[in-house]
Amino acid sequence: MRDKWSALPDDREVRRATAAAFLGVEPNTMAIWAVKGTGPAFTRTGATRGLCYYKMGDLRAFAKTRNKRSTKR
């Protein structure tokens, strides 16, 4: 992992833009993953249009599962 991220504890919650930067994707990609249910676990404030928060531990676990050794399916 990147050094600047290692200081953040697993239970630290970050907003979508920070989560996207950690994973090396665009925030819009995170939003698409959230809609499809294919991204990391998140919590949302408010009923429907609240802010999304991601725990660093969930982001680290998701990043590990995304590491692939081959493009073969």
C-alpha positions in Angstrom: 0.0 0.0 0.0 1.0 3.6 -0.3 2.8 5.1 2.7 0.5 8.1 3.1 -2.5 5.7 3.5 -0.8 3.3 6.1 -1.2 5.9 8.9 -5.0 5.7 8.6 -6.5 3.1 10.9 -8.9 0.5 9.5 -11.9 2.0 11.3 -11.3 5.5 9.8 -14.1 6.6 7.6 -13.3 8.6 4.4 -15.4 10.2 1.8 -15.8 8.9 -1.8 -13.1 11.1 -3.3 -10.5 10.0 -0.8 -11.6 6.3 -1.3 -11.3 6.7 -5.0 -7.8 8.2 -4.7 -6.7 5.3 -2.5 -7.9 2.8 -5.0 -6.6 4.7 -8.0 -10.0 5.2 -9.7 -12.3 8.2 -10.4 -15.0 9.1 -7.9 -17.5 8.4 -10.6 -16.3 4.8 -10.8 -16.9 4.5 -7.1 -20.5 5.8 -7.6 -21.1 3.3 -10.4 -19.7 0.4 -8.2 -22.1 1.5 -5.4 -25.1 1.4 -7.7 -24.1 -2.0 -9.1 -23.1 -3.4 -5.7 -19.6 -4.4 -7.0 -17.5 -2.0 -5.0 -16.3 -1.8 -1.4 -18.8 -1.7 1.4 -19.9 1.8 2.4 -22.3 3.6 4.6 -24.5 6.5 3.6 -25.7 9.4 5.7 -29.3 10.4 5.2 -32.1 8.4 3.5 -31.3 8.4 -0.2 -28.9 11.2 -1.3 -26.6 11.4 1.7 -22.8 11.3 1.6 -21.0 8.0 1.2 -18.3 7.0 3.7 -15.9 4.1 3.3 -13.9 2.5 6.1 -10.2 2.2 5.3 -10.2 -1.5 6.3 -12.9 -2.2 3.8 -11.0 -0.4 1.1 -7.8 -2.3 1.9 -9.7 -5.6 1.7 -11.3 -4.6 -1.5 -8.0 -3.6 -3.0 -6.6 -7.0 -2.2 -9.4 -8.8 -3.9 -9.0 -6.7 -7.1 -5.4 -7.8 -7.6 -5.4 -10.2 -10.5 -2.6 -12.3 -11.9 -4.2 -12.8 -15.3 -6.8 -11.3 -17.6 -8.0 -14.8 -18.3 -11.5 -15.5 -17.0 
